[in-house]
Amino acid sequence: MTVIVRDVHTQDAEGFARVRRAALPYMLSTAEQLVFDWAHAHPDSHYRPLVAVTEAGEVVGTAQVGIAHDAAEPGIGYANVYVDPAHLGRGAGTLLLRAAEEHLAERGARTLYSWVLDAPENLAWAGRRGYSPSRSAYFLRLDLTAAALPPLQAPQAGVELLTAEDFAADPRPLFELDAVTTADEPSDVGAELDDFAHWRATTWEHPLFDRALTTVAVVDGVPAAFSAAQTDGLGRYNSGMTGTAPAFRGRGLAKLAKNTSLHRARAAGCTEAFTGNDTGNGPMLAINKWFGYEIGAREVRHVRTIG
C-alpha cells in the first residue's frame, strides 16, 4: 500500500476524526470540531494538521503539529501522530513524523514533544526516532449507564452552583478562573492564558463545549471552581478541565462542581464520561476514583531536542 502525507483538506475531517477515535477512543473527536479547530488555530502556533492517505484517498493516519505559542519558554513544538490500528506497520507514522519535524524546525522549534500510547511497540517506535519518555497521563472512563454516582449534595452556605450558560453575557470571569487554574496544571510545557479574545473564540465558542453541563461553583458572587464539560452529540461526555482558584482550595468545591456536572450529563442522556489526569496528579486521581472512573489507557509524553 502506497501512502502519501499532505496537508489536511476540509473534506478530510470525517476521516481524520475516524482515525482519532479508532486510535484514541478516550477522546472526543468530530468532523465539526476539527474543521473549527483548523480554522481557529492561533497564528503564532503555526498549526499544521497533516494526514496520511492511501492511493484511494482513505485517511489512515493523522498528525497535529504546531508551536506551543502560549508556553513561557520559546522554541517548543509538538507533533502528535496517530495511525488507524488497522493500518499500522506500513510507514504512515514515520512519514507523518518526518513532515512534522521538518515543519517545526523551519519555524524555530528546538524542543519537540509528542504523546505516545503506552504500549511496547509504540514506545520502541518513539525511541528509535530519538524521543525519550517524560511525563505520563491516564485516560479515564466512567460508564454513566451503570455508575453509582455519589449523591448530589446541597452547596454549603454562600456557595451557588451555576452553569457556564449563566455567564453568557460576560464570560470573562470564567476565562480568569480557567487561566489561574491552568497556570499550575501539571505539565512539561506550562501554559499562560492571557488572550481573552482568543479564548472566547476557541474555547467558549468551541462546538464541543457544553455550556449547559459546565458547572461553576460561585462563592459569595465570585467564581471559585468549575468543571468544564464537552459533549459530541453521540452520548459521550468529557471533563475538559476541573479546577479551583488557589484562594478557595480545600473546601471540596471542585468535587461538588464535577459531581453536579456528571449528574446533569446523565440526565441529558450521556452514556460515557471521559477525563484525563497527569499520573502525578494525586488529588484529581483520587477524586476521579471516588466518582468511579477507571483507567482506560496510559499515554507517555516524549521529548526530543533538535538543532
Secondary structure, 3 states (H helix, E strand, C coil): CCEEEEECCHHHHHHHHHHHHHHCCCCCCCHHHHHHHHHCCCHHHCCCCEEEEECCCCEEEEEEEEECCCCCCCCEEEEEEEECHHHCCCCHHHHHHHHHHHHHHHCCCCEEEEEEECCHHHHHHHHHCCCEEEEEEEEEEEECCCCCCCCCCCCCCCEEEEEHHHHCCCCHHHHHHHHHHHCCCCCCCCCCCCCHHHHHHHHHCCCCECCCCCEEEEECCEEEEEEEEEECCCCEEEEEEEEECHHHCCCCHHHHHHHHHHHHHHHCCCCEEEEEEECCCHHHHHHHHHHCCEEEEEEEEEEEECC
